[in-house]
Amino acid sequence: GQRAHIPSPFPMSNEAVSARTYLQTHNIDAIFQHLATTLIYYRPDDPKKFIIDELTKMKEAKAPAKKGAPSNSVEFFSKEDLATMFGMFDITGRGTITVDQYKQAMASVGKPNVDVGHLSGGVTQEQFIKEASKHMSSAV
């Protein structure tokens, strides 16, 4: 049967709804996930400078090309970032991850509903980068 809707004992205030909308609109979760992932992977001596540098790279990648300049379609996550993410899921170093791990990786950057019907068995790093680039090009 159908479950009756039970109102939350803690309904979200207008401010909470507004905050959630803001975070989703500006893809803040994916930005923080990217920063946390790269910080943990690289463990820089100066994390504040590292974060500033990463945010600067992200801003430059998003900036429109100057008039007359060739299109610079740098994606939100570089291939290096995606290789890093793959490595975090390939903890055994086999060179492949499962389709479920791929789905987890996409969900962690705000893409929880990716189509994985065409993937089967193990996903190699090359496949991961290709597929993730396709799905994440709309992440910004």
C-alpha positions as CSV (number, residue, x, y, z in Angstrom):
1,G,0.0,0.0,0.0
2,Q,0.7,3.6,0.0
3,R,2.4,5.2,3.0
4,A,0.7,8.2,4.6
5,H,2.8,11.3,4.5
6,I,4.1,12.0,8.0
7,P,5.2,15.6,8.5
8,S,8.7,16.0,9.9
9,P,8.8,17.0,13.5
10,F,11.4,19.4,12.4
11,P,10.0,21.1,9.3
12,M,12.5,23.1,7.3
13,S,12.3,26.8,7.7
14,N,12.1,29.1,4.8
15,E,15.7,30.0,5.5
16,A,16.8,26.4,5.4
17,V,15.0,25.8,2.1
18,S,16.6,29.0,0.7
19,A,20.0,27.9,1.9
20,R,19.6,24.4,0.3
21,T,18.4,26.0,-3.0
22,Y,21.4,28.3,-3.0
23,L,23.9,25.4,-2.4
24,Q,22.3,23.3,-5.2
25,T,22.1,26.2,-7.6
26,H,25.8,27.1,-7.2
27,N,26.9,23.4,-7.0
28,I,28.6,24.1,-3.7
29,D,28.6,20.4,-2.6
30,A,30.6,19.4,-5.7
31,I,33.1,22.2,-5.1
32,F,33.7,21.2,-1.5
33,Q,33.9,17.5,-2.5
34,H,36.5,18.4,-5.1
35,L,38.5,20.5,-2.6
36,A,38.3,17.8,0.1
37,T,39.2,15.0,-2.3
38,T,42.3,16.8,-3.7
39,L,43.4,17.9,-0.2
40,I,43.3,14.4,1.1
41,Y,45.1,13.0,-1.9
42,Y,47.9,15.6,-2.2
43,R,48.1,16.6,1.5
44,P,49.9,19.9,0.8
45,D,52.1,21.5,3.4
46,D,50.1,24.7,3.0
47,P,46.4,23.7,2.7
48,K,45.1,27.3,2.6
49,K,47.3,28.2,-0.4
50,F,46.4,24.9,-2.1
51,I,42.6,25.6,-1.7
52,I,43.2,29.2,-3.1
53,D,45.1,27.7,-6.0
54,E,42.4,25.1,-6.7
55,L,39.6,27.7,-6.6
56,T,41.6,30.0,-8.9
57,K,42.0,27.1,-11.4
58,M,38.3,26.4,-11.2
59,K,37.5,30.1,-11.7
60,E,39.8,30.4,-14.7
61,A,38.3,27.2,-16.2
62,K,34.8,28.6,-15.9
63,A,35.7,32.1,-17.3
64,P,34.5,32.8,-20.8
65,A,37.2,32.9,-23.5
66,K,38.3,36.3,-24.6
67,K,36.8,37.5,-27.9
68,G,38.7,36.0,-30.8
69,A,40.5,33.5,-28.6
70,P,40.0,29.8,-29.3
71,S,37.4,28.2,-27.1
72,N,38.9,26.9,-23.9
73,S,36.6,24.2,-22.7
74,V,38.4,23.2,-19.6
75,E,36.1,21.1,-17.5
76,F,35.3,21.5,-13.8
77,F,37.4,18.4,-12.9
78,S,40.6,18.0,-14.8
79,K,41.7,14.5,-16.1
80,E,44.2,14.6,-13.2
81,D,41.4,15.2,-10.7
82,L,39.4,12.3,-12.2
83,A,42.5,10.0,-12.1
84,T,42.9,11.0,-8.5
85,M,39.2,10.2,-7.8
86,F,39.6,6.8,-9.6
87,G,42.6,6.0,-7.4
88,M,40.6,6.7,-4.3
89,F,38.0,4.1,-5.3
90,D,40.6,1.6,-6.6
91,I,42.0,1.1,-3.2
92,T,43.4,-2.4,-4.1
93,G,45.3,-1.0,-7.1
94,R,43.7,-3.5,-9.5
95,G,43.2,-0.9,-12.2
96,T,39.5,-1.3,-12.2
97,I,36.6,-0.4,-10.0
98,T,33.0,-1.7,-9.9
99,V,30.1,-0.1,-11.6
100,D,28.7,0.6,-8.0
101,Q,31.9,2.3,-7.1
102,Y,31.6,4.4,-10.3
103,K,28.1,5.4,-9.2
104,Q,29.3,6.3,-5.7
105,A,32.0,8.5,-7.3
106,M,29.4,10.3,-9.4
107,A,27.0,10.7,-6.4
108,S,29.9,12.2,-4.3
109,V,30.2,15.0,-6.8
110,G,26.5,15.7,-7.1
111,K,25.6,13.4,-10.0
112,P,23.6,10.6,-8.3
113,N,21.5,9.5,-11.3
114,V,24.0,8.8,-14.0
115,D,23.1,6.2,-16.6
116,V,25.4,3.2,-16.2
117,G,23.4,0.7,-18.2
118,H,26.1,0.5,-20.8
119,L,28.8,-0.3,-18.2
120,S,29.4,-3.8,-17.0
121,G,32.1,-5.6,-15.0
122,G,35.1,-3.5,-14.1
123,V,35.5,0.1,-15.0
124,T,39.1,1.0,-16.0
125,Q,40.7,4.3,-15.3
126,E,40.4,5.3,-19.0
127,Q,36.7,4.4,-19.0
128,F,36.2,6.2,-15.7
129,I,37.8,9.5,-17.0
130,K,35.8,9.3,-20.3
131,E,32.5,8.6,-18.6
132,A,33.0,11.0,-15.7
133,S,34.0,13.8,-18.0
134,K,30.8,13.3,-20.0
135,H,28.7,13.4,-16.9
136,M,30.5,16.1,-15.1
137,S,30.8,18.6,-17.9
138,S,27.5,20.0,-16.6
139,A,28.7,20.1,-13.0
140,V,29.4,23.8,-12.9
